[in-house]
Amino acid sequence: MSFTIQEAKAMISSMPRVSLGFFPTPLYRLDSLSEELGINLWIKRDDFTGSNLFGGNKTRKLEFLIGKAKADGADCVFTYGATQSNHAMQTSWAAAKNGLNPILYLAAVVPPDPDDYKANLLLDSIYGAEIHIVDLEEGESFADAEKRSFKMGKSHIARLEEQDIKSYDIPMGGANEYGTLGYVNCMIELAEQMESEGVRFDHMYHSTGSGGTMAGIVAGKRIMDLAMQVHSVTAMDVGDEDKYAGRAAQMASDALTLLGVNETLSAEHFLIDQNHYGPGYECPSEEGTEAIRLLARKEGILVDPVYSGKAFAGLLSDVRSGAIPEDSNVLFLHTGGSTVFFAEKEIIGNLV
Ligand SMILES: Cc1ncc(COP(=O)(O)O)c(C=O)c1O
């Protein structure tokens, strides 16, 4: 099923939404790297979504998530992530700006210094978020600590409910059908930009974590009938790929239902690349470090070590192995994350 840009925009405009970002984000060709790699490499700068100094993909999702929270009459917004979560930071400012109280449960994958909060955690505090640090127990994984933090959030929400304080619970990464609308909207924006630039992409690469961004990208690609292959490069071990893709497919289908589109997506519509997150979430990799330096030195663009640096390493690896044919039109979606350059050394690695 395919829609015109005008029809798709009309569908999106019927959704609950607040305005948070500056759109469209820039789309342009990277001339130096295109020449070096033998492809036509373009970038879409979702690190420039605004409106604080540090943008990122969550701003698009939060336009709809905060819109829904306000439509539901919420007083507070809860969310989850690691202590250096870009999502939690963007939720903090987006909620505060809209008169909602941000409450965060953050798993300490890399334990922060309580007397010296850095990067996203520092910004969360400046934005006035109520922060609950969830320390990892002996031998506990990030995923298990996350599950524990969701439970803590749920009982906190129930306690507030008893005092007639209403909360909207945003899942980690903003990964539900409302957040997914943010990237459906991005694909409508992209389709319009492709038309005006006269370019059709063969491949698109981006970083994936909670899976909400890829759900929106694939749903949006579907309604705009875009032919590109989307490569979703994981920032962490996402476990069983079919299950992971299945969850994204459900979010994508639910977002389409909200828009009144009767179309079901399934795991086969997603291409997950799990080869580049190593050695683990928030652990820098050598190829990620190389990718960061290359993009910085050839194009002056910064990508972070946790998400976009590893996704860009995935793109480079496919180009160098010949999996991406010469002269292909390739788009890299920059999803933000630059605050991490000011985070704990363990997360940044040896960039210099
Ligand atoms: C900079 C950055 N890129 C990509 C992602 C992955 O997005 P998603 O959680 O929607 O898969 C995140 C998630 O937090 C992020 O912070």
The ligand as an SDF file (V2000), in Angstrom:
LIG
                    3D

 16 16  0  0  0  0  0  0  0  0999 V2000
   22.1620    7.8420   19.5970 C   0  0  0  0  0  0  0  0  0  0  0  0
   21.2270    6.7010   19.4740 C   0  0  0  0  0  0  0  0  0  0  0  0
   21.1390    6.0540   18.2940 N   0  0  0  0  0  0  0  0  0  0  0  0
   20.3150    4.9960   18.1290 C   0  0  0  0  0  0  0  0  0  0  0  0
   19.5260    4.5260   19.1650 C   0  0  0  0  0  0  0  0  0  0  0  0
   18.6530    3.3460   18.9360 C   0  0  0  0  0  0  0  0  0  0  0  0
   17.3390    3.7290   18.7880 O   0  0  0  0  0  0  0  0  0  0  0  0
   16.1560    2.7300   19.1950 P   0  0  0  0  0  0  0  0  0  0  0  0
   16.1850    2.5910   20.6840 O   0  0  0  0  0  0  0  0  0  0  0  0
   14.9370    3.4060   18.7260 O   0  0  0  0  0  0  0  0  0  0  0  0
   16.4120    1.4370   18.5310 O   0  0  0  0  0  0  0  0  0  0  0  0
   19.5810    5.1630   20.4190 C   0  0  0  0  0  0  0  0  0  0  0  0
   18.7840    4.6650   21.5490 C   0  0  0  0  0  0  0  0  0  0  0  0
   18.8380    5.1320   22.6450 O   0  0  0  0  0  0  0  0  0  0  0  0
   20.4460    6.2840   20.5670 C   0  0  0  0  0  0  0  0  0  0  0  0
   20.5410    6.9380   21.7420 O   0  0  0  0  0  0  0  0  0  0  0  0
  1  2  1  0
  2  3  1  0
  2 15  2  0
  3  4  2  0
  4  5  1  0
  5  6  1  0
  5 12  2  0
  6  7  1  0
  7  8  1  0
  8  9  2  0
  8 10  1  0
  8 11  1  0
 12 13  1  0
 12 15  1  0
 13 14  2  0
 15 16  1  0
M  END
$$$$
